[in-house]
Amino acid sequence: MKARIKITLKTGVLDPQGKAISHALDQLGFDGIGDVRQGKYIEVDLTETDPAKARAALEDMCERVLANTVIENYAIELDGA
Amino acid sequence: MKARIKITLKTGVLDPQGKAISHALDQLGFDGIGDVRQGKYIEVDLTETDPAKARAALEDMCERVLANTVIENYAIELDGA
């Protein structure tokens, strides 16, 4: 079973990396660029085949390892779930 | 208009960051972890309201700035398009 995890900074948390991208795009002549936020995207292959168990394990991974829940949100998508 | 861009390493390109995550999860006692791949996730706010024009601009941004198309793929999702 394949999972896709998006980890994004919470609203209100400063994102200098996103600001740098926004500024770079603007400098390169792209118009109408507003706010840019950069996050992480992680794909995980799991041997677990039960969607509920897989999601529980992934939430545990996000809480403990993958995301810093003080400043980041995470969203989990499971293939075929 | 809001766009979400996922940038992932192409198949076959080594991903040491993903390997490190996979190893860390395994060490922490998570079972059944297979391949892990880490990519980037970027949210862009655009003033452009025409979906076709917005997509064209975003593809140009990805090709020129956001992704290294030699080793990375990108996928663009537009809100309400």
gemmi code that builds the backbone of each chain (N, CA, C; Angstrom):
import gemmi

chains = {
    "A": [
        ("MET", (0.838, -1.195, 0.000), (0.000, 0.000, 0.000), (0.873, 1.245, 0.000)),
        ("LYS", (0.511, 2.198, -0.833), (1.326, 3.390, -0.993), (0.640, 4.590, -0.324)),
        ("ALA", (1.418, 5.363, 0.409), (0.864, 6.544, 1.066), (1.606, 7.785, 0.607)),
        ("ARG", (0.881, 8.877, 0.527), (1.463, 10.170, 0.172), (1.193, 11.113, 1.335)),
        ("ILE", (2.229, 11.740, 1.827), (2.085, 12.632, 2.974), (2.535, 14.028, 2.581)),
        ("LYS", (1.657, 14.994, 2.846), (2.025, 16.390, 2.601), (2.240, 17.053, 3.949)),
        ("ILE", (3.373, 17.678, 4.130), (3.646, 18.374, 5.384), (3.815, 19.856, 5.071)),
        ("THR", (2.953, 20.673, 5.687), (2.971, 22.103, 5.382), (3.115, 22.911, 6.675)),
        ("LEU", (3.689, 24.076, 6.549), (3.792, 24.957, 7.713), (2.408, 25.467, 8.088)),
        ("LYS", (2.153, 25.578, 9.391), (0.867, 26.112, 9.838), (0.727, 27.575, 9.446)),
        ("THR", (-0.514, 28.008, 9.288), (-0.780, 29.407, 8.983), (-0.178, 30.277, 10.076)),
        ("GLY", (0.489, 31.327, 9.689), (1.065, 32.238, 10.679), (2.523, 31.963, 10.960)),
        ("VAL", (2.987, 30.770, 10.588), (4.412, 30.468, 10.765), (5.169, 31.055, 9.579)),
        ("LEU", (6.200, 31.816, 9.854), (6.980, 32.444, 8.790), (7.634, 31.390, 7.905)),
        ("ASP", (7.647, 31.629, 6.596), (8.216, 30.683, 5.652), (9.226, 31.406, 4.756)),
        ("PRO", (10.462, 31.560, 5.236), (11.458, 32.294, 4.450), (11.775, 31.626, 3.108)),
        ("GLN", (11.699, 30.299, 3.080), (11.962, 29.566, 1.840), (10.899, 29.923, 0.783)),
        ("GLY", (9.637, 29.956, 1.233), (8.552, 30.340, 0.340), (8.709, 31.774, -0.141)),
        ("LYS", (9.088, 32.661, 0.779), (9.309, 34.071, 0.425), (10.413, 34.180, -0.625)),
        ("ALA", (11.470, 33.389, -0.474), (12.581, 33.421, -1.424), (12.117, 32.965, -2.805)),
        ("ILE", (11.286, 31.923, -2.837), (10.761, 31.431, -4.120), (9.896, 32.507, -4.770)),
        ("SER", (9.011, 33.105, -3.968), (8.119, 34.145, -4.473), (8.922, 35.304, -5.066)),
        ("HIS", (9.969, 35.703, -4.343), (10.820, 36.809, -4.776), (11.553, 36.437, -6.063)),
        ("ALA", (12.079, 35.198, -6.129), (12.818, 34.745, -7.311), (11.910, 34.725, -8.537)),
        ("LEU", (10.683, 34.230, -8.363), (9.747, 34.173, -9.486), (9.423, 35.578, -9.983)),
        ("ASP", (9.232, 36.481, -9.026), (8.924, 37.867, -9.352), (10.076, 38.496, -10.145)),
        ("GLN", (11.289, 38.273, -9.676), (12.484, 38.814, -10.334), (12.648, 38.259, -11.741)),
        ("LEU", (12.209, 37.016, -11.944), (12.358, 36.383, -13.259), (11.251, 36.784, -14.226)),
        ("GLY", (10.373, 37.665, -13.757), (9.385, 38.223, -14.666), (8.023, 37.567, -14.621)),
        ("PHE", (7.805, 36.646, -13.678), (6.468, 36.069, -13.544), (5.594, 37.055, -12.785)),
        ("ASP", (4.455, 37.406, -13.384), (3.575, 38.389, -12.761), (2.494, 37.717, -11.927)),
        ("GLY", (1.966, 38.472, -11.008), (0.791, 38.020, -10.267), (1.066, 36.897, -9.289)),
        ("ILE", (2.313, 36.829, -8.805), (2.641, 35.823, -7.804), (2.320, 36.377, -6.426)),
        ("GLY", (1.474, 35.700, -5.693), (1.170, 36.107, -4.331), (2.029, 35.323, -3.355)),
        ("ASP", (1.376, 34.851, -2.322), (2.055, 34.101, -1.277), (2.530, 32.739, -1.816)),
        ("VAL", (3.745, 32.339, -1.455), (4.249, 31.001, -1.790), (4.644, 30.317, -0.487)),
        ("ARG", (4.226, 29.073, -0.317), (4.586, 28.315, 0.884), (5.238, 27.020, 0.441)),
        ("GLN", (6.383, 26.705, 1.013), (7.002, 25.435, 0.665), (6.849, 24.433, 1.795)),
        ("GLY", (6.481, 23.223, 1.423), (6.372, 22.141, 2.394), (7.125, 20.917, 1.909)),
        ("LYS", (6.866, 19.807, 2.564), (7.521, 18.558, 2.190), (6.490, 17.577, 1.680)),
        ("TYR", (6.937, 16.690, 0.826), (6.066, 15.684, 0.247), (6.794, 14.346, 0.367)),
        ("ILE", (6.166, 13.396, 1.024), (6.834, 12.117, 1.269), (5.953, 10.971, 0.772)),
        ("GLU", (6.529, 10.091, -0.005), (5.827, 8.883, -0.448), (6.386, 7.696, 0.317)),
        ("VAL", (5.498, 6.904, 0.908), (5.930, 5.754, 1.702), (5.253, 4.490, 1.171)),
        ("ASP", (6.051, 3.470, 0.923), (5.506, 2.150, 0.591), (5.376, 1.349, 1.873)),
        ("LEU", (4.187, 0.799, 2.085), (3.946, 0.004, 3.295), (3.558, -1.415, 2.907)),
        ("THR", (3.964, -2.378, 3.706), (3.519, -3.754, 3.441), (2.126, -3.982, 4.027)),
        ("GLU", (1.715, -3.137, 4.995), (0.376, -3.224, 5.598), (-0.700, -3.094, 4.509)),
        ("THR", (-1.695, -3.978, 4.542), (-2.726, -3.915, 3.510), (-4.073, -3.398, 4.038)),
        ("ASP", (-4.208, -3.309, 5.361), (-5.458, -2.800, 5.946), (-5.397, -1.269, 6.009)),
        ("PRO", (-6.289, -0.569, 5.300), (-6.207, 0.895, 5.242), (-6.266, 1.560, 6.618)),
        ("ALA", (-7.113, 1.045, 7.515), (-7.262, 1.671, 8.835), (-5.965, 1.548, 9.633)),
        ("LYS", (-5.361, 0.345, 9.599), (-4.103, 0.148, 10.324), (-2.982, 0.965, 9.701)),
        ("ALA", (-2.964, 1.008, 8.362), (-1.927, 1.777, 7.666), (-2.034, 3.253, 8.051)),
        ("ARG", (-3.277, 3.772, 8.072), (-3.462, 5.191, 8.410), (-3.032, 5.473, 9.852)),
        ("ALA", (-3.376, 4.552, 10.759), (-2.988, 4.742, 12.158), (-1.462, 4.772, 12.292)),
        ("ALA", (-0.793, 3.843, 11.584), (0.671, 3.797, 11.641), (1.271, 5.078, 11.062)),
        ("LEU", (0.688, 5.555, 9.961), (1.208, 6.763, 9.310), (1.005, 7.994, 10.190)),
        ("GLU", (-0.139, 8.051, 10.882), (-0.376, 9.188, 11.784), (0.648, 9.194, 12.913)),
        ("ASP", (0.946, 7.998, 13.408), (1.954, 7.868, 14.451), (3.321, 8.334, 13.935)),
        ("MET", (3.668, 7.908, 12.711), (4.941, 8.333, 12.105), (5.014, 9.842, 11.960)),
        ("CYS", (3.904, 10.438, 11.496), (3.882, 11.885, 11.303), (4.048, 12.611, 12.634)),
        ("GLU", (3.319, 12.156, 13.642), (3.362, 12.806, 14.956), (4.758, 12.700, 15.575)),
        ("ARG", (5.386, 11.529, 15.404), (6.636, 11.275, 16.114), (7.891, 11.610, 15.329)),
        ("VAL", (7.842, 11.482, 14.018), (9.076, 11.617, 13.242), (9.003, 12.638, 12.116)),
        ("LEU", (7.987, 12.494, 11.270), (8.039, 13.198, 9.989), (7.712, 14.684, 10.086)),
        ("ALA", (6.754, 15.022, 10.948), (6.346, 16.417, 11.036), (6.666, 16.982, 12.422)),
        ("ASN", (6.936, 18.261, 12.459), (7.053, 18.957, 13.735), (5.684, 19.592, 13.986)),
        ("THR", (4.888, 18.933, 14.815), (3.477, 19.338, 14.932), (3.284, 20.665, 15.667)),
        ("VAL", (4.357, 21.213, 16.199), (4.257, 22.554, 16.790), (4.036, 23.588, 15.682)),
        ("ILE", (4.750, 23.397, 14.586), (4.670, 24.391, 13.500), (4.141, 23.830, 12.176)),
        ("GLU", (3.946, 22.505, 12.095), (3.555, 21.923, 10.813), (2.252, 21.113, 10.898)),
        ("ASN", (1.504, 21.155, 9.830), (0.344, 20.283, 9.645), (0.730, 19.164, 8.701)),
        ("TYR", (0.009, 18.047, 8.796), (0.252, 16.992, 7.816), (-1.072, 16.458, 7.291)),
        ("ALA", (-1.031, 15.963, 6.060), (-2.202, 15.344, 5.440), (-1.752, 14.034, 4.832)),
        ("ILE", (-2.525, 12.970, 5.110), (-2.170, 11.641, 4.624), (-3.177, 11.202, 3.565)),
        ("GLU", (-2.665, 10.744, 2.425), (-3.518, 10.146, 1.391), (-3.070, 8.720, 1.187)),
        ("LEU", (-4.030, 7.784, 1.198), (-3.693, 6.385, 0.962), (-4.212, 5.959, -0.401)),
        ("ASP", (-3.393, 5.253, -1.157), (-3.854, 4.714, -2.435), (-4.903, 3.644, -2.192)),
        ("GLY", (-5.989, 3.731, -2.897), (-7.028, 2.706, -2.815), (-7.672, 2.594, -1.449)),
        ("ALA", (-7.777, 3.710, -0.735), (-8.420, 3.676, 0.582), (-9.606, 4.643, 0.605)),
    ],
    "B": [
        ("MET", (-6.289, 32.552, -7.501), (-6.289, 31.109, -7.766), (-5.093, 30.457, -7.078)),
        ("LYS", (-5.372, 29.336, -6.452), (-4.319, 28.679, -5.676), (-3.842, 27.422, -6.399)),
        ("ALA", (-2.536, 27.229, -6.451), (-1.976, 26.045, -7.095), (-1.130, 25.265, -6.107)),
        ("ARG", (-1.160, 23.961, -6.270), (-0.332, 23.076, -5.453), (0.588, 22.312, -6.393)),
        ("ILE", (1.867, 22.339, -6.122), (2.838, 21.683, -6.991), (3.582, 20.623, -6.190)),
        ("LYS", (3.604, 19.418, -6.728), (4.383, 18.348, -6.100), (5.591, 18.094, -6.974)),
        ("ILE", (6.761, 18.116, -6.399), (7.986, 17.847, -7.145), (8.623, 16.593, -6.567)),
        ("THR", (8.784, 15.584, -7.408), (9.310, 14.307, -6.927), (10.512, 13.896, -7.765)),
        ("LEU", (11.403, 13.127, -7.157), (12.543, 12.605, -7.906), (12.052, 11.568, -8.907)),
        ("LYS", (12.662, 11.547, -10.087), (12.298, 10.543, -11.089), (12.679, 9.155, -10.605)),
        ("THR", (11.965, 8.158, -11.112), (12.279, 6.773, -10.781), (13.719, 6.485, -11.211)),
        ("GLY", (14.451, 5.824, -10.340), (15.827, 5.474, -10.683), (16.847, 6.451, -10.135)),
        ("VAL", (16.377, 7.666, -9.766), (17.298, 8.631, -9.162), (17.434, 8.295, -7.677)),
        ("LEU", (18.654, 8.167, -7.214), (18.883, 7.832, -5.805), (18.322, 8.909, -4.888)),
        ("ASP", (17.715, 8.492, -3.778), (17.108, 9.436, -2.843), (17.632, 9.166, -1.428)),
        ("PRO", (18.817, 9.688, -1.098), (19.400, 9.408, 0.216), (18.550, 9.923, 1.369)),
        ("GLN", (17.842, 11.032, 1.160), (16.969, 11.598, 2.190), (15.827, 10.613, 2.493)),
        ("GLY", (15.249, 10.058, 1.444), (14.197, 9.054, 1.613), (14.719, 7.819, 2.319)),
        ("LYS", (15.914, 7.395, 1.924), (16.536, 6.231, 2.556), (16.740, 6.477, 4.050)),
        ("ALA", (17.162, 7.690, 4.393), (17.393, 8.042, 5.796), (16.086, 7.996, 6.586)),
        ("ILE", (15.007, 8.492, 5.985), (13.697, 8.460, 6.651), (13.260, 7.012, 6.862)),
        ("SER", (13.410, 6.207, 5.809), (13.021, 4.799, 5.886), (13.787, 4.092, 7.004)),
        ("HIS", (15.078, 4.361, 7.071), (15.941, 3.748, 8.081), (15.535, 4.215, 9.486)),
        ("ALA", (15.264, 5.512, 9.626), (14.883, 6.067, 10.928), (13.571, 5.451, 11.417)),
        ("LEU", (12.600, 5.327, 10.507), (11.308, 4.745, 10.878), (11.494, 3.297, 11.324)),
        ("ASP", (12.330, 2.575, 10.586), (12.606, 1.177, 10.907), (13.241, 1.067, 12.296)),
        ("GLN", (14.211, 1.917, 12.577), (14.906, 1.924, 13.860), (13.968, 2.255, 15.012)),
        ("LEU", (12.960, 3.072, 14.720), (12.013, 3.487, 15.757), (10.921, 2.449, 15.982)),
        ("GLY", (11.012, 1.330, 15.265), (10.101, 0.238, 15.537), (8.895, 0.156, 14.621)),
        ("PHE", (8.841, 1.007, 13.596), (7.738, 0.895, 12.633), (8.046, -0.258, 11.686)),
        ("ASP", (7.111, -1.207, 11.595), (7.339, -2.377, 10.751), (6.755, -2.175, 9.357)),
        ("GLY", (7.275, -2.940, 8.432), (6.678, -2.989, 7.095), (6.874, -1.736, 6.275)),
        ("ILE", (7.953, -0.999, 6.571), (8.254, 0.199, 5.781), (9.077, -0.212, 4.567)),
        ("GLY", (8.594, 0.087, 3.391), (9.361, -0.197, 2.189), (10.102, 1.043, 1.742)),
        ("ASP", (10.001, 1.319, 0.475), (10.695, 2.451, -0.104), (10.066, 3.763, 0.380)),
        ("VAL", (10.897, 4.750, 0.701), (10.406, 6.088, 1.042), (11.078, 7.077, 0.096)),
        ("ARG", (10.292, 7.983, -0.476), (10.853, 9.004, -1.376), (10.419, 10.370, -0.861)),
        ("GLN", (11.364, 11.273, -0.744), (10.982, 12.623, -0.313), (11.023, 13.600, -1.471)),
        ("GLY", (9.997, 14.387, -1.562), (9.940, 15.415, -2.580), (9.589, 16.763, -1.972)),
        ("LYS", (9.252, 17.703, -2.826), (8.897, 19.029, -2.352), (7.437, 19.314, -2.668)),
        ("TYR", (6.846, 20.166, -1.861), (5.450, 20.527, -2.043), (5.376, 22.042, -1.952)),
        ("ILE", (4.861, 22.659, -2.990), (4.835, 24.125, -3.024), (3.421, 24.619, -3.299)),
        ("GLU", (2.950, 25.538, -2.473), (1.651, 26.176, -2.706), (1.894, 27.597, -3.205)),
        ("VAL", (1.241, 27.929, -4.318), (1.430, 29.260, -4.905), (0.078, 29.937, -5.053)),
        ("ASP", (-0.012, 31.168, -4.582), (-1.204, 31.986, -4.823), (-0.967, 32.828, -6.069)),
        ("LEU", (-1.909, 32.760, -6.994), (-1.771, 33.524, -8.233), (-2.932, 34.490, -8.372)),
        ("THR", (-2.669, 35.657, -8.965), (-3.771, 36.592, -9.225), (-4.499, 36.201, -10.512)),
        ("GLU", (-3.821, 35.436, -11.373), (-4.435, 34.954, -12.629), (-5.701, 34.152, -12.326)),
        ("THR", (-6.775, 34.445, -13.059), (-8.026, 33.733, -12.793), (-8.385, 32.732, -13.884)),
        ("ASP", (-7.706, 32.804, -15.024), (-7.977, 31.856, -16.109), (-7.161, 30.580, -15.879)),
        ("PRO", (-7.836, 29.432, -15.698), (-7.112, 28.200, -15.368), (-6.054, 27.812, -16.404)),
        ("ALA", (-6.385, 27.985, -17.697), (-5.437, 27.593, -18.751), (-4.171, 28.446, -18.691)),
        ("LYS", (-4.362, 29.757, -18.521), (-3.207, 30.657, -18.438), (-2.405, 30.388, -17.179)),
        ("ALA", (-3.110, 30.151, -16.076), (-2.431, 29.870, -14.811), (-1.584, 28.611, -14.937)),
        ("ARG", (-2.158, 27.572, -15.559), (-1.428, 26.316, -15.705), (-0.182, 26.498, -16.581)),
        ("ALA", (-0.349, 27.264, -17.668), (0.787, 27.518, -18.559), (1.902, 28.245, -17.812)),
        ("ALA", (1.517, 29.259, -17.013), (2.517, 30.010, -16.252), (3.210, 29.100, -15.241)),
        ("LEU", (2.429, 28.246, -14.583), (2.999, 27.345, -13.566), (3.950, 26.328, -14.196)),
        ("GLU", (3.592, 25.832, -15.390), (4.480, 24.886, -16.067), (5.806, 25.546, -16.408)),
        ("ASP", (5.715, 26.796, -16.842), (6.916, 27.555, -17.153), (7.772, 27.733, -15.891)),
        ("MET", (7.115, 28.073, -14.769), (7.844, 28.223, -13.488), (8.540, 26.925, -13.100)),
        ("CYS", (7.821, 25.806, -13.236), (8.389, 24.507, -12.854), (9.591, 24.181, -13.726)),
        ("GLU", (9.442, 24.388, -15.034), (10.523, 24.058, -15.963), (11.749, 24.920, -15.705)),
        ("ARG", (11.511, 26.208, -15.402), (12.635, 27.141, -15.324), (13.207, 27.316, -13.930)),
        ("VAL", (12.387, 27.192, -12.910), (12.855, 27.543, -11.563), (12.643, 26.442, -10.526)),
        ("LEU", (11.415, 25.958, -10.432), (11.073, 25.166, -9.251), (11.610, 23.745, -9.283)),
        ("ALA", (11.605, 23.121, -10.466), (12.051, 21.731, -10.550), (13.315, 21.630, -11.391)),
        ("ASN", (14.141, 20.652, -11.094), (15.274, 20.299, -11.945), (14.787, 19.140, -12.809)),
        ("THR", (14.384, 19.467, -14.028), (13.686, 18.460, -14.851), (14.597, 17.338, -15.340)),
        ("VAL", (15.895, 17.458, -15.088), (16.792, 16.340, -15.413), (16.512, 15.167, -14.464)),
        ("ILE", (16.284, 15.492, -13.194), (16.108, 14.428, -12.202), (14.746, 14.456, -11.507)),
        ("GLU", (13.938, 15.495, -11.785), (12.674, 15.615, -11.045), (11.463, 15.701, -11.977)),
        ("ASN", (10.363, 15.125, -11.513), (9.061, 15.302, -12.160), (8.251, 16.308, -11.354)),
        ("TYR", (7.290, 16.941, -12.011), (6.405, 17.808, -11.246), (4.954, 17.565, -11.643)),
        ("ALA", (4.055, 17.805, -10.696), (2.622, 17.682, -10.957), (1.959, 18.937, -10.420)),
        ("ILE", (1.085, 19.517, -11.241), (0.412, 20.770, -10.860), (-1.074, 20.501, -10.637)),
        ("GLU", (-1.570, 20.957, -9.493), (-3.023, 20.891, -9.240), (-3.511, 22.314, -9.046)),
        ("LEU", (-4.604, 22.646, -9.745), (-5.177, 23.986, -9.598), (-6.492, 23.884, -8.848)),
        ("ASP", (-6.686, 24.765, -7.886), (-7.981, 24.805, -7.191), (-9.058, 25.276, -8.159)),
        ("GLY", (-10.155, 24.570, -8.188), (-11.297, 24.982, -8.991), (-11.037, 24.990, -10.486)),
        ("ALA", (-10.175, 24.067, -10.958), (-9.890, 24.012, -12.397), (-10.236, 22.624, -12.934)),
    ],
}
model = gemmi.Model(1)
for chain_id, residues in chains.items():
    chain = gemmi.Chain(chain_id)
    for i, (resn, *xyz) in enumerate(residues, 1):
        res = gemmi.Residue()
        res.name, res.seqid = resn, gemmi.SeqId(i, " ")
        for name, pos in zip(("N", "CA", "C"), xyz):
            atom = gemmi.Atom()
            atom.name, atom.element = name, gemmi.Element(name[0])
            atom.pos, atom.b_iso = gemmi.Position(*pos), 0.0
            res.add_atom(atom)
        chain.add_residue(res)
    model.add_chain(chain)
structure = gemmi.Structure()
structure.add_model(model)
structure.setup_entities()
